[in-house]
């Protein structure tokens, strides 16, 4: 009789930028059945320029996800470096990431964002698949308190992902524009087929919360029988400066009251919060405190430690 090998879990990871890249770098060590669902609201830098010129989805966070899923061998690391490399100089290409131009070029040729991303994935032999959060480019608007020192308790509206990410005020709520954007059918299908759904780490208002504001995604997440795992940040970032771990959970519940979680994964350095357990239980989750920080103490997730935590939570 042939040996029976356990079925690898199907995992969907939500996020954007460096936070999602950290999660993917760990998850690819756990399973090959991996789908990244990536925010498409970036309006700064190379992505913003390409988005404005060609009216396309911003490719930057999608590129970072593809780079994170490249192989660990020499060829894979070389491709990841190429994708992330940027043109120098002062000409019209200055500052553009090579991977952004590759993705934008394929989109122009194929006229299908998902087909273009799949082709890049095949070219790079990535572990898994990268999909956009929505089928159209999105904007982010935030209600922010404290921008004007003469009106410290009054709210202002800050528009654009790049501006929200660096705002000096306290972000209270966000909205997507257009509201209720459509999700790509492939993204919904991946959620429906998943065994585990992973949210975070990442910028809370511009990378984590927006996924739950796309109605098709929110409905699929709520209806899914998959185990839902939230990975907390290691520190409170610019958007959530000074916020405790429990405040992060409160914001999640405020923006999607119907969301339930199964596990909240947090490093000991961010778990010193007397309200964390109670807020997690209110969402249906158990808190798992595990060492997932880089050994040098820098505020980055260690892919090997994070992979070990994922394997534990997924029963592998």
C-alpha positions, 0 to 999 in steps of 0.5 A: 500500500502506498504511503498517504501524505496529508493534504496541504491546506488551501490558504488565502492571505489578505493584505498589501505592501510589506505586511502581506509580503511578510505573511506570504514569505512564511506561508509559502513554507507551510503550503503551496496552495496559497493565494494572496488577495492584495489591496489596489488603493495605492496612489503614490510613487511608481504605482500612482504614476502608472495608475494615473497614466494608464487607468489601471490597477496600481501594480506595486503591492501586487508586485511585492506579493509576487516577489515574496512568492518567488522560489528560495533558490538562486533563480527565485531570489534573482527574479525577486530582486529584479521585480523589486529593482527600480530605475535610477536617474532623472528621466521619465522611468526614474523611480519605476519598479521593473516589476511594475512595468512588467505587470503594466505591460502585460495588462496592456497586452492581455486586457485582463489583470488576473490573466496578466498576474497569472502570466507573471506568476508562471514566468517566475514559477511562484508558489501560489497565486496573486489576485487583486482585492477589487476589479477596479482601482480604489481610493481611500478616504479617512476621517481624521481628528486633530489635523488642525491644532486650532480645532483639535476635536474636529474631524477632517477628511484625508483622501488617498492611500499615500496621504492616509498612511502618513497623516499626523492626526488620529484616523477614526474611520475609512471609506472606499471610493467607489463604494461597494466596488466589485471583487474579481470572481477568481478572488471570491472563488479562492475564498470559498475554497480556502481552509484558512483565511489570514489577515495582517500584518500590515497598515491597519487602515490601508492594508487590512481593513479595506478588504472587509469593505468590498461587499463580495469579499466580506460576504465570502469571508463571513460565509466561509467555513475556513479558520480565520487567523489575524496576525497582529503587527509588532508595533503600532505603525504611523496610521495607528500610532499609540494604539494597543493591540485591543484597539486594533481589534476594536477597529476591525469590529467597528468596520465589519461588525459581522466578522468572526475570528478563530485565532489572533496571533501576537508577539509577546512585545505587543501582547502586554494589553490587559484588554486583548483577551476580552476583545479577542473573545468578543470576536470569537477568537483565542489569543496565541502569543508566540515569538514571531519577531526577528531575532535581532529585535527589529520590528519585522516578522521572522519568516521561519518563526511565523511559519512555525506559528502558522503550522501550529495554528493550522494543525500541520 
